[in-house]
């Protein structure tokens, strides 16, 4: 972990931070990472209309569809991240709330076996989430096993 933190501290550009995040998660076995956040939440939309910031190393066509159709913003996954702290499997969110466009799309593309981390309360005037997935067609059980191995 120390080499990743050192690289993060030394990052000069946003791209450096992104690369560090993706490489760190890959070193823990998560081939795909998606970071989504919104900032300046206290300002009214008439003053500023802040778009969702998305960093991802999921396939480009997958991310393009997610963002162009605004699936992330209106999903049960996003609602969970807004209202909760900690982490949960994406399968559990779907079990609790039912399927939606995002969960169906992720399932159809082989990315339903993931884990979602809420960033609630981590940065002032912002919200967001990090979604980790070990790889296409990974199961929730594989994701949980992988995550449990990474815990101290």
C-alpha positions in Angstrom: 0.0 0.0 0.0 2.9 2.4 0.8 4.0 2.7 -2.8 0.5 3.6 -3.9 0.2 6.3 -1.2 3.7 7.7 -2.1 2.6 7.9 -5.8 -0.7 9.6 -4.8 1.1 12.2 -2.7 3.5 12.9 -5.6 0.7 13.1 -8.2 0.9 16.3 -10.2 -2.1 15.9 -12.5 -5.6 14.5 -12.2 -4.5 11.8 -14.7 -1.7 10.8 -12.3 -4.3 10.5 -9.5 -6.6 8.4 -11.7 -3.7 6.1 -12.8 -2.7 5.6 -9.2 -6.2 4.7 -8.2 -6.7 2.3 -11.0 -3.3 0.6 -10.5 -3.8 0.3 -6.7 -7.2 -1.3 -7.1 -5.8 -3.6 -9.8 -3.0 -4.7 -7.4 -5.8 -5.8 -5.0 -7.5 -7.8 -7.7 -10.1 -5.3 -8.9 -9.6 -5.0 -12.7 -12.3 -2.3 -13.0 -12.8 0.8 -10.9 -15.4 3.6 -11.3 -15.2 6.8 -9.3 -18.2 9.1 -9.5 -18.6 12.4 -7.6 -20.4 15.7 -7.6 -19.1 18.8 -5.9 -20.3 22.3 -4.8 -23.6 20.8 -3.7 -24.5 23.9 -1.6 -24.9 26.1 -4.7 -28.3 26.2 -6.4 -28.5 24.8 -9.9 -29.4 28.3 -11.2 -25.9 29.4 -10.2 -23.9 26.3 -11.2 -24.9 23.1 -12.8 -22.2 20.7 -11.8 -22.0 17.5 -13.9 -21.1 14.2 -12.4 -17.4 13.7 -12.5 -16.6 10.1 -13.6 -13.2 8.4 -13.6 -13.2 4.8 -14.8 -11.2 2.0 -16.4 -14.3 0.0 -17.3 -14.6 -0.5 -21.1 -15.1 2.9 -22.8 -18.3 1.9 -24.5 -19.7 0.7 -21.2 -18.9 4.0 -19.4 -20.1 6.1 -22.4 -23.5 4.4 -22.2 -23.6 4.9 -18.4 -22.8 8.6 -18.6 -24.7 9.5 -21.8 -27.9 7.9 -20.5 -27.3 9.3 -16.9 -27.7 5.8 -15.5 -25.5 6.6 -12.5 -27.4 9.6 -11.3 -30.8 8.0 -11.2 -29.9 4.5 -10.0 -30.7 2.8 -6.7 -26.9 2.4 -6.4 -26.5 6.2 -6.4 -29.4 6.6 -3.9 -27.7 4.1 -1.6 -24.4 6.0 -1.8 -26.2 9.3 -1.0 -28.0 7.9 2.1 -25.4 5.5 3.6 -21.8 5.1 4.6 -19.6 2.1 4.1 -19.9 -0.4 1.4 -22.4 -2.9 0.0 -22.4 -5.4 -2.9 -24.3 -4.1 -6.0 -26.3 -7.4 -5.9 -27.5 -6.6 -2.4 -28.7 -3.1 -3.5 -30.7 -4.7 -6.3 -32.0 -7.3 -3.9 -33.2 -4.6 -1.5 -34.7 -2.2 -4.0 -35.3 -4.2 -7.2 -33.7 -3.8 -10.5 -33.2 -0.5 -12.4 -31.6 0.6 -15.6 -28.1 0.5 -14.2 -28.3 -2.9 -12.5 -29.9 -4.4 -15.6 -27.2 -2.9 -17.9 -24.4 -4.0 -15.6 -25.8 -7.5 -15.5 -26.3 -7.6 -19.2 -22.6 -6.6 -19.8 -21.3 -9.0 -17.1 -20.4 -6.4 -14.4 -23.1 -7.1 -11.8 -20.7 -8.8 -9.3 -19.3 -5.7 -7.8 -19.0 -3.7 -4.6 -20.0 -0.1 -4.0 -18.4 2.3 -1.5 -20.2 5.4 -0.4 -18.1 8.6 -0.1 -20.8 10.2 2.0 -19.2 12.6 4.5 -15.7 12.2 3.1 -15.3 15.6 1.3 -17.2 18.7 2.3 -20.0 19.8 0.0 -19.7 16.7 -2.2 -21.0 13.2 -2.6 -20.0 10.2 -4.6 -19.1 6.5 -4.7 -16.5 4.1 -5.9 -17.5 0.9 -7.6 -15.0 -2.0 -7.8 -15.3 -5.1 -10.0 -12.8 -7.9 -10.3 -13.5 -8.4 -14.0 -16.2 -9.2 -16.5 -18.5 -12.0 -15.4 -17.1 -12.0 -11.8 -19.7 -13.2 -9.2 -20.6 -11.4 -6.1 -19.1 -14.2 -4.1 -15.8 -13.8 -5.9 -15.9 -10.0 -5.2 -16.6 -10.6 -1.5 -13.8 -13.2 -1.2 -11.4 -10.8 -2.9 -12.4 -7.9 -0.7 -12.2 -10.0 2.5 -8.6 -11.0 1.6 -7.6 -7.3 1.4 -8.9 -6.5 4.9 -6.3 -6.2 7.7 
